[in-house]
């Protein structure tokens, strides 16, 4: 599911087919909700579509980036992080006003939100206790399906070129981040856990795709 020139495109991997929904103007990126419906940002609101692009309704908020879990949608708007509860039809400001926050990723169990802050790095917010923890420098967050781990990447440069790129895994229960890769000739970034949580996929700066086994023990 992706945004292509103000058109929402749904690609069926199994069938190899493409469906399109045209909007007059999109203001961000579409996201799947848990019931396979689709949320897309248009001017001053979010449109709710069925999986075959029939309009189900609208929500009274807009966003540039969002992720969903359970009945919750975490989204980015005006450099701030918000949470939308579809059961309560309620929008809540979580972080903002003291920096630029972006790319929130809500955990699969709906208990945590990880996000990045410009100039600092990755944070995790516990939605039950409202405890905020600084994870480390980096970005491009992906949750493990168990919600017990998240992976992120850190690219470093010397002002002219990339000098290193590695992946880090953060343990939610242990509250610690550990370097997961340490390669001199491969610069890993944009990581993503597989659906079963047993592998981490990543991109390299030269356009290749890699995979690394992941064990929770």
N, C-alpha and C positions, 0 to 999 in steps of 0.2 A: 504494500500500500504506500503510495507516494504522491507528491505534488509535482506536476509537470506542466509549467506554463499556464497556471490557473486552472488546471484540470486535475481532478483526483483520479488516479489510475490504480486499478486493482488487478494484479497479475496472479492467475491461478497456476501455481507451480506444477501441479499434477496434470491438469488439462492443457497447460501451455496456452491458455486463453487470456485475453485482456478485456477488461471492462472500464469504461470511462464515465465520469460525471463532470459536466461542465458547470463552472460557477463563474459569475461575472467578474469576481475578483477574490482570490484567496489571500489571507493575511498570515498564513503559517502552514503548518503541516498536519495532515490527517492522522488520526489515531484510532485503533480498534478499542472498543469497550468489551467487557467480559461476555456479553451476549452476542458478540460478533457484529454488532451495529458499529457504525462509523461516525466519528465526530470530526467535523471540519470547521475551521475558522473562516468566517466571512465578516463583512463590515459590522462591527459592534455587537456581534453575537456568534454563537456556535450552532451550526446546523447538525441535526441528528438524522442519519440515514440508516436504512436497513442494509444488509450485506449486498443486496442487488440494486442499491442506489435509489430506493424509494424514500421520499422524505417522511420522517416520523415526527419531526417537530424541531424546535429550537431551544437553546439555553441562553439566558441573559448575560453571557460573558464572552469575551473574545480572548484569543491567545496566539502566541507565535510558535510555541512548542508545548507539547503535553505528553503525559504517560498515564496509564490507568491500571487499577487493580481493585478487585472487589467492587464496591459501589463508589469508589473515589477516583477523581481525576486530579492529578497535580499538573499545574500549568504555569508557564512563564508569560508575563505581560509587563511591559514598561520597566524592565530590569528588576522585577520582583517575582516572588514565588507565591502562588495561591493554591488553595485546595478547594475543590468542588465536591460536595456530597450529594449524589443524585437522589438518595433516599430522603434527605431533608431539604433538597433544592436550595442549598446554602453554599455561598462562596465565602472563603475566609483567607485573609492575608496572613501568610506564614513568615516571610522574610522580605525585607525591603527597606529603603530609605537611607541605608548606611553603606551602600555599595551597589555593584552590578551583579545580580544573581541570575543564573541561567541553566537551562537544560535539566530540569528536575526529573528524577526517575524514582517512582514509587515502588516499594518492594512488593513482590507478589502477594504477601499476606496482608498488605495494606497498613502495616504498623510503622514503617519508616519511609522517609523521603531523603534521597541523596541528591545533592545539587552542587554546582560549582559557583565560586565567587571570584570575579575577575581580580587578578593580582595576588590571590591567596591559594586557592585550590579547592579540594573536595570536602564537603561537610555532610554529615548525616544527622537528621532530626528525628527523634523518637516522638511519634504522634501521641503516644499514651502519656509520657512524662514531660514532653516538650524539652527534653535534654538535647542540646546541640553539641556534636563532637566534631572537631577538626580531624579529618582523616589524613590529609597530606597534600602536597602539591600534585597537580595533574588534572585530568578531566576525562570525558568520554566514558561515562559510568555504565556498567551493566550488572544487574542483579542475578545471583544464583537462584534457581527455582525454589530452593528451600528458604530463601530470605535470610540465610545465615552468613552469606558472603557477598561481597561485591568486588568487581574487578575494574580497574581504571588504568589509564596510560599516562606516562610522563615523557614528553619530548623536550630535550634540552638543545640549545644552540649557542654559538659564539658571536651572534650578531650578524653572521653572514650565511651560515649553513647549519643544518641539523648535525649535532655531534653525538647524540645518543637518544635511544628510545626504548623504553622497557615497560613491562606490565607489573602492576602491584595488585595484591589481593588483600582486602580488608575483612577481618573476622569480627562480626557484629558482637558476638558473645564475649570474645576476648578483648575487644576494643583495641585492636592493633593491626597495622598494615605491614605486610611483608612483601619484599621484592620477589616477583615470581619469575622473571626472566632477567638474564644478564648476558646479553650477546653483544659482541664488538662489531659484527658486520651486518646485523639485522636490526632495523629500527621498528619495533612493534608499536602499533597504536590502534585506536578504534576497536577495542576488544568486545566480545559478546559471548556470554555463556550459551552453550547448546541447551536445547529444551530439556534434556535429561540431566543437565548439570555435570556431565562427565568430561566435557571438553570446553576449551576456550578457543574461539576463532579470533583472528586479528588480521589487520591489514599492515602492509609495510609501505614505506614512503615511495618505493619504486613500483607500487601498484599490484603487488602480489598478495595472496591470501594464505595464511598459515593456520595451523591448529596444534594445540598442546593438550595432552591429557590433564584432567584435574581430579584429584582425590580429596575427599573431605576429611579423611582420617589424619 
